[in-house]
Amino acid sequence: MKDMGKAVERILAAIRKEEQIVVYGDYDVDGITATTILVRTLRNLGAKADYYIPDRQKEGYGFNLSSLHRLIEEGTNLLVSVDCGITSVEDVAAIREELDVIITDHHLPGVQVPDALAVIDPHQEDCSYPDKNLAGVGVAFKLCQALWRRAQDKEFTDDMELVALGTIADIVPLLGENRKLTRLGLAALSHTQFPGIQALIEVSSLQGKEINSGQVGFTLAPRLNAAGRVGSAMDGVRLLLSEDKDAASVVATALNDENLERQNIEKDILALAEQQLKDIDLSTMHSIVLSGEEWHPGVIGIVASRLVDRYYLPTIVISLQGEMGKGSCRSIKGLHMYDALCACEKYLLGFGGHSQAAGLTLKAEDIEGFRQAFDEYVAKTLEPEDFIPTIPLEFEMTPQEITFELVEEIAKLEPYGMGNPKPLFGCRGVRGRGARPIGREGQHLAFEFGKKERPATALFWNKSAYVNVVNAEAIDIVYVPQINEWQGNRNIELMIQEWGPAETEQIFPDRDLLVKIYTFLKGLQSSRKTIPFDACVLTAAFSRQFGHISLYSMKWGLQVFQELGLLHGNLEENRYILPAPKGKMDLMQSPSFRKHAES
C-alpha cells in the first residue's frame, strides 16, 4: 500500500524517541473501531499513544484546525489519522511545519492530496494495492499488520472483532479481503474477550448467541454509533479500550440510553421532513433536498435513509445552524452521489463521501440554488426506470420446496452485506392464515400459509398492523429461509423482507368505489368524530361494512382524496380530517386518478 513504509518508519521512530502520538479518528463506528485498534497496537508496541475524535456538532467531520493547534500545544509530536483526512489539504498545510502528520483513510481523494508525511489510502490513483474497498478500520488494520511485521517480525491477527464491527457498520462491499476480515472478525466477536464489547453485547441482549453481520449492523453498531450522534464518540473508544468489566458496563448502558434518545430525535425530525414534503409535488421531482433549523446533525443521515426507503429518490437532509448548513446525502442505485456533488460544487463549501453516501457543508443562502442544480443533475443522469425500486430475487420458490439442506448450504455464503446480499426468494399469491401479533409489545407479525399438513411459518418484523390484511387478501412475498431450533425441535421459518398485493388485489379504485370510500370516511367522521390515520384499520373497517376491499385500493383512494383537497392528514393528532366539500368533485383534477385513467 502506497506510503506504508514511510508511515511505519516514522511511527517506530516516535516509539523509540518516546514521542507523543495521537490517533485522530472519525465519530462513526468505522472511525471508533479504527481508532481503537491502532491505539491498542501502538500501546502494545510501547508507544505513548492517545486519541482524539472531534465533536460531530461543534467541530464536524475530519480535521479541525483549532483542535490540531490544541494538540500541538499539548505536546503532540506525531498525528496519525484514521478514517479521515484525505481531503484536509489546507489543514495539513497549515500545521505542516509544527506537526508530522500521517493520514490513513479509505474515502475518495480530491484533485489534490494533502502534503502529509505519508498518505495511506488505497483509492489513490498511484496506489497499487489490489483491494480498494477496505473500510477505514481495514486500512488501520493493514497499518497494524505492517507495524508488527517490522517491529516484532510477527503476523498481526489480533482484534479482528474490531475490524468486523467497523467494516460491517460502514457498509463497504463484503467481497475480497473485506469478506475474509469480516468472517474472521465475526468468529472472534461471538467469543470476544473485550470487556467493552462484552458489555455492548449484553445491553443488546445478544449474550450467548453467535453474532452475525445482521446483528452487528442493526443491533450493535447503532448503539456504538449513538456515541458520535448524540453524545461523544470518545465514549465509544473508551468503551472498546476498557479493561474493566464494571466500568465498561456503565459506558455501554449510557450508549444504550443515547441510542434510545437518538431514535426519538430521529422520529421527530422525520415527522418534520414529511410535513415539508406535503407542500412539494414529488411527481415533478427527481430528488429530495430538505433543510430545517437546528435539526440534529447526528441523525440527519438516518432520516435521509428513511426517506430514500419511502420515496426512492436521492435524498439530502440539511441541518441549519444559523447561516450555515451541514447535510447528509443518501443515493439510489445508478446515481454516484460523490460525482453528483462534484457537479454542484459551486454551491458547496465542502463535501466528501462515497457513491451511495456523502456529507456536505454550504451556506443557507445557497440551498435553493443547490437544490435546483442537484435535481437537474439527477434528472440528466438517471433514466425513468432508475426511479423504480427493484428487488433482486434468486428465483421464485414455494415454501414446500425449502429444505434444511438448502438453508444450510445458503449459510455457507455468509457473511452477508453490501456486495454480498442475502439470497432472496419470492412467492406469488400467498394467502395467509392465523395472522397474529407477536413480540413483547406485539409489534411483529407471524402467520402460516401453505398446505395444512405441512404449514410454513412466516415472520415479519414491525408489521403487526397488517394482521387483518394478511388474513383477508392474497399477497406476494419476498423472503429469506432460516432454521429455528427450540427445545430440540428444528423448523424452517420464512423471514419476510418485502411484500405487496398480489396481482388480483391491485385494483385501482374507479368512480363508484371512490364514492363508497368517501361515504365510508364521512360516516366515520360523523359517528366517531375522527378518522384513523391507518390505511390497514380503514381497510378492515370498510370490508366489514361494504364487503372486501384491498389495502391497495384503499391507499389509492386516500391518495386521490388528498390530491383533491378532500382529505387532510393530521400527524400531530394521528388522524385524517374530512373538510366540507367545496363544489362538485372532479376526479380528473387528481394527478393519480388522471394518470390511471389515461394509461
C-alpha positions, 0 to 999 in steps of 0.5 A: 500500500502506497506510503506504508513504509514511510508511515511505519518508519516514522511511527517506530521512530516516535516509539523509540524517541518516546514521542507523543502520538495521537490517533485522530479518528472519525465519530462513526463506528468505522472511525471508533473501531479504527481508532481503537485498534491502532491505539491498542497496537501502538500501546502494545508496541510501547508507544505513548499513544492517545486519541482524539475524535472531534465533536460531530456538532461543534467541530464536524467531520475530519480535521479541525484546525483549532483542535490540531493547534490544541494538540500541538500545544499539548505536546503532540509530536506525531498525528496519525489519522484514521478514517479521515483526512484525505481531503484536509489539504489546507489543514495539513498545510497549515500545521505542516511545519509544527506537526508530522502528520500521517493520514490513513483513510479509505474515502475518495481523494480530491484533485489534490492530496494533502502534503502529509508525511505519508498518505495511506489510502488505497483509492489513490490513483498511484496506489497499487494495492489490489483491494480498494474497498477496505473500510477505514478500520481495514486500512488501520488494520493493514497499518497494524499488520505492517507495524508488527511485521517490522517491529516484532517480525510477527503476523498481526491477527489480533482484534479482528472483532474490531475490524468486523464491527467497523467494516460491517457498520460502514457498509463497504462491499463484503467481497475480497479481503473485506469478506475474509476480515469480516468472517474472521472478525465475526468468529472472534466477536461471538467469543470476544474477550473485550470487556467493552464489547462484552458489555455492548453485547449484553445491553443488546441482549445478544449474550450467548448467541453467535453474532452475525453481520445482521446483528452487528449492523442493526443491533450493535453498531447503532448503539456504538454509533449513538456515541458520535450522534448524540453524545461523544464518540470518545465514549465509544473508544473508551468503551472498546479500550476498557479493561474493566468489566464494571466500568465498561458496563456503565459506558455501554448502558449510557450508549444504550440510553443515547441510542434510545434518545437518538431514535426519538430525535430521529422520529421527530425530525422525520415527522418534520421532513414529511410535513415539508414534503406535503407542500412539494409535488414529488411527481415533478421531482427527481430528488429530495433536498430538505433543510430545517433549523437546528435539526440534529446533525447526528441523525440527519443521515438516518432520516435521509435513509428513511426517506430514500426507503419511502420515496426512492429518490436521492435524498439530502437532509440539511441541518441549519445552524444559523447561516450555515448548513451541514447535510447528509446525502443518501443515493439510489442505485445508478446515481454516484452521489460523490460525482453528483456533488462534484457537479454542484460544487459551486454551491458547496463549501465542502463535501466528501463521501462515497457513491451511495453516501456523502456529507456536505457543508454550504451556506443557507443562502445557497440551498435553493440554488443547490437544490435546483442544480442537484435535481437537474443533475439527477434528472440528466443522469438517471433514466425513468426506470432508475426511479423504480425500486427493484428487488433482486430475487434468486428465483421464485420458490414455494415454501414446500420446496425449502429444505434444511439442506438448502438453508444450510448450504445458503449459510455457507455464503455468509457473511452477508452485506453490501456486495454480498446480499442475502439470497432472496426468494419470492412467492406469488399469491400467498394467502395467509392464515392465523395472522397474529401479533407477536413480540413483547409489545406485539409489534411483529407479525407471524402467520402460516400459509401453505398446505395444512399438513405441512404449514410454513411459518412466516415472520415479519418484523414491525408489521403487526398492523397488517394482521387483518390484511394478511388474513383477508387478501392474497399477497406476494412475498419476498423472503429469506429461509432460516432454521429455528431450533427450540427445545430440540425441535428444528423448523424452517421459518420464512423471514419476510423482507418485502411484500405487496398485493398480489396481482388480483388485489391491485385494483385501482379504485374507479368512480363508484368505489371512490364514492363508497370510500368517501361515504365510508370516511364521512360516516366515520367522521360523523359517528366517531368524530375522527378518522384513523390515520391507518390505511390497514384499520380503514381497510378492515373497517370498510370490508366489514361494512361494504364487503372486501376491499384491498389495502391497495385500493384503499391507499389509492383512494386516500391518495386521490382524496388528498390530491383533491383537497378532500382529505387532510392528514393530521400527524400531530393528532394521528388522524385524517380530517374530512373538510366540507366539500367545496363544489362538485368533485372532479376526479380528473383534477387528481394527478393519480386518478388522471394518470390511471385513467389515461394509461 
